[in-house]
Amino acid sequence: MENHEPLDIKPLDTKYVGLRFLQFDTVDSTSARALNSGVHGMVVIAEEQTGGYGRQGRPWQTKPGLGLYFSAA
């Protein structure tokens, strides 16, 4: 899992969500990374997820190059 340099985007004009970002090519779960970051409003972006989960804990996996996936906590 490669963690890129911070994204070259300005923080969103909000109180919490979008003030901090993490970007990965591949990540196990954007939700888990966002929740475990300990930062309120953290947004985690990835091109591929290998162990994500959706509603009601359903498995969620993605293939690289087919979308952009993100979670905010």
N, C-alpha and C positions, 0 to 999 in steps of 0.2 A: 504494500500500500504506500504509494508515494504521496506525500503531502507537499503541495505546491507552495510557492511563496504566496503571501497574502494577495488576494485579488485586488486589482487596481480599480476599485469602485468606491465611491463615497458611501458612508453610512446612510441608511435611509432616514428620512425625517420622521422618526417614530420614537416612542419612549423606550421600547425594548427590542422588538423583533427587527433584525437586520442591522443592528449596530456592530455585530462581529460576524465574520464569515470564515469558514474553513473549506478548502477545496481539495478533492482527491480524484485521481483517475479511477481507482478501484477502492471500495470500502466494504466492510462487512455489512453495516447498516447505518444509513444516514441518521435514522432516529436514535439509535443507541449512541452514536458519536455525539449528537447534539445534546442528548440528555446527560451523558457522562462528562460533558465538557465543564459542567459546573457554572456555565455562564448563561444567565437569563437572556433569552432572545437570540442565542447563537443559531446561525443558519449554516448547515453542512450541505455541501454540493458535491455530487459525484456523477461520473459518466457511467459507472457500473456498480451494482450492489451484488454481493455474493451471499449474504445471509440476512437480508432484510425481512421485515414482517409487515403485514398489512392489518386491516381491520380484523378484530377478533383473533389476533395472533397468527393469521394465515401467512405461510411462507411467501416471500417476495424476492425474486431474483430478476436481474436485468442483464441484458447483453450490451457490451460496449458499442458505442456508435449509433444506438437506436433512440436515445433520448437523454434528457438531463433530469436527474432525480435529486430532490432536496427535502430536508426536514428542518423545522424550526422548533426550538424548545425555549 
